[in-house]
Amino acid sequence: MSELGLIAELLVNGVLFGAMYGVAAIGLSLIFGTMGIIFLAQGAMIVLGGYAAYWAFRLLDVDPYVMLFLLLPVSLLVGSAMYQLLFRRAAAMQDKNTSLLIAVGLSFMLESAMSLVWTPDPRSITTSYTSSSVHFLGMNWSITRTAGFFVAIASALSVTQFLRRTMIGKAVRATSEDMTSAALVGIAPHRVNMIAFAIGIALAGIAGCTLAATYTIDPYFGFLLSLKALIALALGGLGHVGGALAGGVLLGLIESGSSYVFPGWGDAFGYAAFLLVLMFRPQGLFVRTVTKA
Amino acid sequence: MANPPLLEVRGLSAGYGDSQVLWEVSLSVPRGSLVAIVGANGAGKSTLLKTVSGLVRPTAGDIVFDGRSIAGMAPQQIVAAGLSHVPEGRGLFTRMTVLENLQLGAYPTQVRARMNESLERIFELFPRLAERRNQRAGLMSGGEQQMLAIGRAVMACPKLLILDEPSMGLAPLIVDEVFRFVKKLHATGVTIVLVEQNIQSALRLADRAYVLKTGRVVMQGSGAELLANEEIHKAYIGSLG
């Protein structure tokens, strides 16, 4: 393959993988907007979703993309239950550190539990189509990566529609902007927190399924994923679904692009971009600044 | 009195952490009245309203609204009971549209079914909100934002509407317009508590007024009485008024 074709393919793969960061970032953004914490266990929840897909495939022969739809209602329920059990009391407190520490503790607990259940060895799902690809526009498009990208777009669109069209979605947006005013129009904070949290966990489940269908996973991959989602969020800007997705795609591009020029330096460039954006454009790259009148 | 007041505040004390702001404040708001609460900056007016609407927890005393105690209830429960608070600074959702802000005003389940009726009512009272319904709230002028904030509170079909400094930061002509709007609303039967630094305008509108000073009620009477009061003139309105 030509040098140019190789670069193009690398960049495309960066975009496709970055969309998964974007899905994780949308979840972080929703949870941050309502509960005011960076949910650092998001990555561990993604990996857990990946292991659920892995088990469904190995034990019950369920295709990971079928599992995605099965996991959706389950993860919404799990997310609601997690909010009620773990965060309800801490979320009512003025001091957000307690919630943050619960998230960190949860992340480590999940890592240990997953390494006990599934061992620290990397696992992967090998279906008949896992390594196949389609030749299109002079490039090879991996089926699973491309599918992951479209799942990400569909997730972002669904969340956007939910936030725009439903009353509870509007309540989530209102709470993200101004918690006090939201309470004054009659929005109960716990309900909105729980719904945003449940959607965040559902997005983790979705990202986990597409991740496990494409790559190998191990129990300790989660924390890195949380960081990547946080970087994507910083690039895209808080509080905008489209921005979070775009931030993820951009991070994927930075990582794959820089690892082509400087092999092995992908992560370093990702973190550098994170710092540069926070230093020079802390509101994110894709946010139009609105001055409050 | 044959009719019990819609809102009665009895010996209310409240504050933030260790600093007490309100000292045994008592006041009463009859049904259908417009009551003004006036006083200088830092007199505790906003804290009083925040305590009534549930944003600040009272440390002593009681708040009886429509026959039951609401002291210590959560803000969303108080809105659902029929008491809407338009906070200082308006508290709009600036990134959302005018229509979305109004829709969220009808969030409590009891009033949500009446959302379309309420919307029509507000668009009738204030046609400019209808024209701007798809505009982002943050991009409107100050006066329009204040109308929207009041309109959003009215969407909850409140029995009592409490307004914190609706004239703040507005040009005099716009202030007149806001007060006309408040008067119109009052005429439709909504009981109103109005907190103002613009004391003359507030006293002219009010049936009854309370003067707050360092967290205590220091004077009360009808709007006209206080307007004619020598002390009030000296302290708050000034010789030019």
Interface residues (C-beta under 8 A of the other chain):
Chain A: M167 K170 A171 R173 A174 E177 D178 T180 S181 A182 A183 L184 V185 G186 I187 A188 P189 G239 V290 K292 A293
Chain B: S53 G54 L55 A74 P75 Q76 V79 A80 S84 H85 P87 G91 L92 F93 T94 R95 M96 E100 Q103 L104 G105 Y107 P108 R112 R136 G138 L139 M140 S141 G142 Q145 R152 A153 A156
